[in-house]
Amino acid sequence: MKSRSPSEVPIKTGTFNAHAAPVTAGIRPESLRLVPAGAAEGAVRGVVEHLEYLGHETQAHVRIATGGDGGVRLVARLQGMPGLAKGETVGVQIDPEGVHLFGADGHALEH
Protein backbone atom coordinates (compact mmCIF):
# COMPACT_ATOMS: atom_id res chain seq x y z
CA MET A 1 0.00 0.00 0.00
CA LYS A 2 1.34 3.43 -0.93
CA SER A 3 2.12 5.75 1.98
CA ARG A 4 -0.37 8.61 2.33
CA SER A 5 -0.54 11.83 4.28
CA PRO A 6 -2.59 11.64 7.52
CA SER A 7 -5.68 13.15 5.84
CA GLU A 8 -5.69 11.26 2.50
CA VAL A 9 -8.33 8.62 1.96
CA PRO A 10 -8.35 6.15 -0.95
CA ILE A 11 -11.53 6.19 -3.03
CA LYS A 12 -12.75 4.42 -6.12
CA THR A 13 -12.72 7.08 -8.83
CA GLY A 14 -14.53 5.12 -11.52
CA THR A 15 -15.04 6.90 -14.82
CA PHE A 16 -15.22 10.57 -13.81
CA ASN A 17 -12.29 12.96 -14.15
CA ALA A 18 -11.10 13.61 -10.60
CA HIS A 19 -9.34 16.85 -11.61
CA ALA A 20 -12.18 18.38 -13.64
CA ALA A 21 -13.82 20.29 -10.77
CA PRO A 22 -14.10 20.32 -6.98
CA VAL A 23 -16.11 17.49 -5.48
CA THR A 24 -17.73 16.85 -2.11
CA ALA A 25 -17.37 13.45 -0.42
CA GLY A 26 -20.26 11.94 1.50
CA ILE A 27 -19.51 9.08 3.89
CA ARG A 28 -22.21 7.22 5.81
CA PRO A 29 -21.50 6.51 9.50
CA GLU A 30 -21.49 2.74 8.93
CA SER A 31 -18.61 3.14 6.43
CA LEU A 32 -16.28 4.32 9.22
CA ARG A 33 -14.37 2.17 11.69
CA LEU A 34 -12.53 3.53 14.72
CA VAL A 35 -9.26 1.88 15.72
CA PRO A 36 -6.54 2.75 18.26
CA ALA A 37 -4.46 5.72 17.05
CA GLY A 38 -1.50 4.52 15.01
CA ALA A 39 -2.64 0.89 15.18
CA ALA A 40 -3.83 0.36 11.63
CA GLU A 41 -2.25 1.21 8.31
CA GLY A 42 -4.56 3.30 6.17
CA ALA A 43 -6.32 5.00 9.10
CA VAL A 44 -6.45 8.78 9.38
CA ARG A 45 -5.96 10.39 12.78
CA GLY A 46 -8.93 11.96 14.52
CA VAL A 47 -10.10 13.19 17.92
CA VAL A 48 -13.38 12.14 19.55
CA GLU A 49 -15.47 15.27 20.13
CA HIS A 50 -18.77 13.79 21.29
CA LEU A 51 -20.33 10.39 21.97
CA GLU A 52 -24.04 9.57 21.65
CA TYR A 53 -24.92 6.36 23.46
CA LEU A 54 -28.08 4.93 21.91
CA GLY A 55 -28.16 1.55 23.66
CA HIS A 56 -27.56 -0.88 20.81
CA GLU A 57 -25.10 1.49 19.12
CA THR A 58 -22.99 4.57 19.71
CA GLN A 59 -22.46 7.47 17.35
CA ALA A 60 -18.96 8.89 17.75
CA HIS A 61 -18.39 12.41 16.43
CA VAL A 62 -14.74 12.63 15.37
CA ARG A 63 -12.79 15.58 13.95
CA ILE A 64 -10.05 14.85 11.42
CA ALA A 65 -7.39 17.52 10.97
CA THR A 66 -7.01 18.65 7.36
CA GLY A 67 -4.31 21.28 7.73
CA GLY A 68 -5.28 24.59 9.29
CA ASP A 69 -8.92 24.82 8.24
CA GLY A 70 -10.51 23.45 11.40
CA GLY A 71 -10.76 19.92 10.08
CA VAL A 72 -13.61 17.72 8.99
CA ARG A 73 -16.20 16.30 11.37
CA LEU A 74 -17.30 12.72 10.78
CA VAL A 75 -19.83 10.56 12.59
CA ALA A 76 -18.97 6.87 13.04
CA ARG A 77 -21.64 4.29 13.88
CA LEU A 78 -20.31 1.79 16.41
CA GLN A 79 -21.89 -1.33 17.89
CA GLY A 80 -22.80 -1.23 21.59
CA MET A 81 -21.03 1.08 24.01
CA PRO A 82 -17.30 1.12 23.16
CA GLY A 83 -14.78 2.34 25.72
CA LEU A 84 -14.07 5.71 24.13
CA ALA A 85 -13.74 9.11 25.78
CA LYS A 86 -14.19 12.69 24.63
CA GLY A 87 -10.79 14.08 23.59
CA GLU A 88 -9.34 10.63 22.83
CA THR A 89 -7.17 10.33 19.74
CA VAL A 90 -8.27 7.51 17.43
CA GLY A 91 -7.58 6.15 13.98
CA VAL A 92 -10.43 6.33 11.47
CA GLN A 93 -10.58 3.75 8.71
CA ILE A 94 -12.84 4.66 5.81
CA ASP A 95 -14.27 2.01 3.52
CA PRO A 96 -13.50 3.32 -0.01
CA GLU A 97 -16.67 1.61 -1.28
CA GLY A 98 -18.68 3.77 1.14
CA VAL A 99 -17.40 7.12 -0.18
CA HIS A 100 -19.95 8.88 -2.41
CA LEU A 101 -18.85 11.85 -4.49
CA PHE A 102 -20.96 14.83 -5.50
CA GLY A 103 -20.25 17.55 -8.04
CA ALA A 104 -20.55 21.30 -7.47
CA ASP A 105 -24.19 21.06 -8.59
CA GLY A 106 -24.94 18.57 -5.78
CA HIS A 107 -25.56 15.64 -8.11
CA ALA A 108 -23.92 12.29 -7.39
CA LEU A 109 -20.99 11.36 -9.61
CA GLU A 110 -20.76 7.83 -11.01
CA HIS A 111 -18.12 5.56 -9.56
Backbone as CSV, one residue per row, in Angstrom:
resi,resn,N_x,N_y,N_z,CA_x,CA_y,CA_z,C_x,C_y,C_z
1,MET,0.833,-1.175,0.000,0.000,0.000,0.000,0.884,1.247,0.000
2,LYS,0.578,2.195,-0.833,1.336,3.428,-0.931,1.144,4.278,0.322
3,SER,2.204,4.892,0.800,2.123,5.754,1.976,1.336,7.016,1.626
4,ARG,0.455,7.436,2.548,-0.373,8.612,2.327,-0.163,9.600,3.460
5,SER,-0.573,10.844,3.203,-0.541,11.832,4.282,-1.641,11.470,5.276
6,PRO,-1.609,12.001,6.499,-2.592,11.644,7.523,-4.036,11.949,7.156
7,SER,-4.297,12.821,6.169,-5.678,13.147,5.837,-6.100,12.643,4.460
8,GLU,-5.308,11.817,3.790,-5.693,11.263,2.498,-6.456,9.968,2.692
9,VAL,-7.494,9.809,1.890,-8.334,8.623,1.958,-8.452,8.044,0.551
10,PRO,-8.200,6.734,0.379,-8.347,6.151,-0.945,-9.829,6.050,-1.310
11,ILE,-10.164,6.349,-2.564,-11.527,6.193,-3.033,-11.503,5.557,-4.411
12,LYS,-12.605,4.950,-4.770,-12.754,4.419,-6.119,-13.188,5.580,-6.993
13,THR,-12.398,5.923,-8.008,-12.722,7.081,-8.827,-13.597,6.736,-10.018
14,GLY,-13.659,5.505,-10.427,-14.529,5.118,-11.524,-14.192,5.839,-12.804
15,THR,-15.231,6.332,-13.487,-15.035,6.901,-14.818,-14.975,8.418,-14.849
16,PHE,-15.235,9.110,-13.744,-15.220,10.566,-13.815,-13.792,11.091,-13.712
17,ASN,-13.590,12.317,-14.182,-12.286,12.962,-14.154,-12.118,13.648,-12.806
18,ALA,-11.267,13.105,-11.963,-11.098,13.613,-10.596,-10.543,15.031,-10.543
19,HIS,-9.943,15.512,-11.629,-9.340,16.847,-11.610,-10.176,17.866,-12.379
20,ALA,-11.354,17.488,-12.839,-12.179,18.381,-13.644,-12.767,19.528,-12.817
21,ALA,-13.194,19.268,-11.603,-13.825,20.293,-10.766,-13.820,19.817,-9.327
22,PRO,-14.028,20.733,-8.384,-14.101,20.324,-6.977,-15.259,19.349,-6.758
23,VAL,-15.063,18.436,-5.839,-16.109,17.485,-5.478,-16.278,17.484,-3.962
24,THR,-17.440,17.032,-3.517,-17.728,16.849,-2.107,-17.873,15.356,-1.854
25,ALA,-17.266,14.869,-0.768,-17.373,13.454,-0.415,-18.419,13.285,0.671
26,GLY,-19.286,12.306,0.489,-20.258,11.945,1.503,-19.938,10.542,1.997
27,ILE,-19.865,10.369,3.309,-19.509,9.079,3.891,-20.534,8.747,4.971
28,ARG,-21.210,7.627,4.819,-22.207,7.217,5.815,-21.494,6.723,7.077
29,PRO,-22.119,6.921,8.237,-21.498,6.509,9.504,-21.094,5.045,9.559
30,GLU,-21.834,4.158,8.903,-21.494,2.737,8.930,-20.285,2.392,8.056
31,SER,-19.793,3.358,7.268,-18.610,3.144,6.434,-17.319,3.532,7.153
32,LEU,-17.437,3.927,8.417,-16.279,4.324,9.220,-16.027,3.292,10.312
33,ARG,-14.757,3.072,10.603,-14.373,2.167,11.692,-13.312,2.869,12.528
34,LEU,-13.514,2.912,13.833,-12.526,3.529,14.723,-11.591,2.459,15.254
35,VAL,-10.301,2.784,15.245,-9.261,1.875,15.721,-8.323,2.681,16.619
36,PRO,-7.502,2.009,17.443,-6.535,2.750,18.258,-5.628,3.613,17.367
37,ALA,-5.315,4.805,17.823,-4.464,5.721,17.055,-3.141,5.052,16.706
38,GLY,-2.764,5.091,15.455,-1.502,4.518,15.014,-1.490,3.011,14.896
39,ALA,-2.620,2.355,15.159,-2.641,0.893,15.181,-2.877,0.262,13.816
40,ALA,-3.482,0.982,12.902,-3.829,0.360,11.626,-3.328,1.199,10.454
41,GLU,-2.696,0.536,9.526,-2.254,1.209,8.313,-3.490,1.636,7.532
42,GLY,-3.431,2.810,6.960,-4.555,3.298,6.174,-5.568,4.100,6.966
43,ALA,-5.392,4.213,8.281,-6.321,5.002,9.098,-5.840,6.447,9.150
44,VAL,-6.789,7.372,9.176,-6.454,8.781,9.377,-6.665,9.096,10.856
45,ARG,-5.924,10.057,11.349,-5.961,10.390,12.775,-7.099,11.359,13.060
46,GLY,-7.830,11.087,14.136,-8.928,11.959,14.520,-9.030,12.064,16.029
47,VAL,-9.867,12.988,16.486,-10.096,13.191,17.916,-11.598,13.092,18.173
48,VAL,-11.970,12.293,19.174,-13.380,12.135,19.545,-13.857,13.441,20.176
49,GLU,-14.911,14.027,19.599,-15.467,15.272,20.135,-16.728,15.052,20.955
50,HIS,-17.486,14.020,20.609,-18.770,13.794,21.285,-19.170,12.338,21.073
51,LEU,-19.838,11.761,22.059,-20.334,10.388,21.970,-21.827,10.381,22.285
52,GLU,-22.611,9.739,21.420,-24.042,9.574,21.649,-24.304,8.095,21.880
53,TYR,-24.624,7.741,23.124,-24.916,6.356,23.464,-26.395,6.104,23.221
54,LEU,-26.704,5.198,22.307,-28.082,4.933,21.914,-28.530,3.530,22.296
55,GLY,-27.826,2.903,23.217,-28.161,1.554,23.658,-27.491,0.506,22.806
56,HIS,-28.097,0.156,21.692,-27.556,-0.879,20.808,-26.384,-0.392,19.967
57,GLU,-26.211,0.915,19.880,-25.100,1.491,19.118,-24.687,2.821,19.723
58,THR,-23.516,3.270,19.301,-22.995,4.571,19.714,-22.611,5.342,18.466
59,GLN,-22.925,6.614,18.437,-22.462,7.475,17.354,-21.330,8.323,17.913
60,ALA,-20.155,8.152,17.311,-18.965,8.890,17.748,-18.697,10.016,16.756
61,HIS,-18.691,11.246,17.252,-18.388,12.412,16.427,-16.878,12.641,16.528
62,VAL,-16.202,12.565,15.401,-14.742,12.629,15.365,-14.315,13.728,14.405
63,ARG,-13.345,14.536,14.824,-12.792,15.578,13.946,-11.444,15.108,13.414
64,ILE,-11.305,15.209,12.097,-10.055,14.850,11.423,-9.386,16.136,10.975
65,ALA,-8.136,16.325,11.361,-7.394,17.521,10.966,-7.089,17.463,9.475
66,THR,-7.288,18.593,8.799,-7.011,18.646,7.362,-5.999,19.721,7.009
67,GLY,-5.370,20.311,8.010,-4.310,21.276,7.733,-4.719,22.724,7.851
68,GLY,-5.062,23.173,9.043,-5.278,24.587,9.295,-6.678,25.114,9.027
69,ASP,-7.592,24.298,8.553,-8.922,24.818,8.242,-9.980,24.376,9.250
70,GLY,-9.559,23.884,10.391,-10.508,23.452,11.403,-10.888,21.989,11.300
71,GLY,-10.516,21.350,10.220,-10.760,19.924,10.084,-12.126,19.570,9.540
72,VAL,-12.357,18.278,9.482,-13.615,17.722,8.994,-14.223,16.889,10.110
73,ARG,-15.510,17.067,10.333,-16.197,16.304,11.372,-16.924,15.130,10.722
74,LEU,-16.668,13.939,11.249,-17.303,12.720,10.781,-18.061,12.079,11.926
75,VAL,-19.082,11.310,11.590,-19.827,10.563,12.593,-19.683,9.082,12.260
76,ALA,-19.149,8.318,13.210,-18.971,6.874,13.043,-20.052,6.145,13.825
77,ARG,-20.621,5.124,13.224,-21.641,4.293,13.883,-20.958,3.054,14.431
78,LEU,-21.006,2.879,15.746,-20.313,1.788,16.414,-21.311,0.895,17.135
79,GLN,-21.030,-0.390,17.190,-21.892,-1.333,17.891,-21.735,-1.181,19.406
80,GLY,-22.837,-1.242,20.128,-22.800,-1.233,21.588,-22.287,0.066,22.172
81,MET,-21.571,-0.069,23.292,-21.027,1.082,24.008,-19.514,0.921,24.154
82,PRO,-18.757,1.291,23.120,-17.302,1.116,23.163,-16.665,1.996,24.233
83,GLY,-15.497,1.601,24.680,-14.781,2.337,25.724,-14.010,3.513,25.167
84,LEU,-14.701,4.503,24.650,-14.069,5.712,24.131,-14.352,6.876,25.065
85,ALA,-13.532,7.922,24.961,-13.735,9.109,25.780,-13.578,10.362,24.933
86,LYS,-14.315,11.396,25.294,-14.186,12.687,24.630,-12.731,13.147,24.735
87,GLY,-12.174,13.619,23.621,-10.791,14.078,23.595,-9.793,12.996,23.229
88,GLU,-10.245,11.751,23.159,-9.344,10.630,22.827,-8.937,10.684,21.352
89,THR,-7.670,10.417,21.101,-7.168,10.329,19.736,-7.405,8.908,19.224
90,VAL,-7.958,8.807,18.026,-8.272,7.510,17.429,-7.822,7.497,15.971
91,GLY,-7.771,6.308,15.410,-7.581,6.153,13.980,-8.950,5.937,13.355
92,VAL,-9.169,6.498,12.179,-10.433,6.333,11.473,-10.143,5.646,10.151
93,GLN,-10.694,4.459,9.982,-10.577,3.747,8.713,-11.859,4.003,7.932
94,ILE,-11.700,4.345,6.672,-12.836,4.658,5.815,-12.909,3.631,4.701
95,ASP,-14.050,2.983,4.582,-14.269,2.012,3.522,-14.396,2.769,2.198
96,PRO,-13.447,2.588,1.257,-13.504,3.317,-0.014,-14.804,3.081,-0.783
97,GLU,-15.399,1.909,-0.606,-16.671,1.608,-1.280,-17.810,2.456,-0.716
98,GLY,-17.634,2.988,0.492,-18.677,3.771,1.140,-18.554,5.267,0.925
99,VAL,-17.588,5.698,0.102,-17.403,7.120,-0.179,-18.212,7.468,-1.428
100,HIS,-19.116,8.429,-1.297,-19.952,8.875,-2.411,-19.550,10.300,-2.764
101,LEU,-19.312,10.545,-4.044,-18.847,11.852,-4.491,-19.952,12.628,-5.182
102,PHE,-19.953,13.943,-4.939,-20.962,14.826,-5.497,-20.272,16.011,-6.172
103,GLY,-20.785,16.412,-7.325,-20.246,17.550,-8.044,-20.695,18.861,-7.420
104,ALA,-20.213,19.977,-7.976,-20.551,21.299,-7.465,-22.052,21.572,-7.534
105,ASP,-22.742,20.881,-8.448,-24.191,21.059,-8.594,-24.988,20.211,-7.600
106,GLY,-24.284,19.398,-6.771,-24.944,18.566,-5.775,-25.364,17.197,-6.274
107,HIS,-25.198,16.932,-7.553,-25.556,15.636,-8.112,-24.462,14.616,-7.870
108,ALA,-24.870,13.379,-7.620,-23.917,12.294,-7.390,-23.126,12.009,-8.678
109,LEU,-21.841,11.742,-8.494,-20.987,11.360,-9.607,-20.928,9.841,-9.671
110,GLU,-20.882,9.292,-10.864,-20.760,7.834,-11.014,-19.409,7.370,-10.528
111,HIS,-19.392,6.189,-9.912,-18.116,5.561,-9.563,-18.236,4.079,-9.582
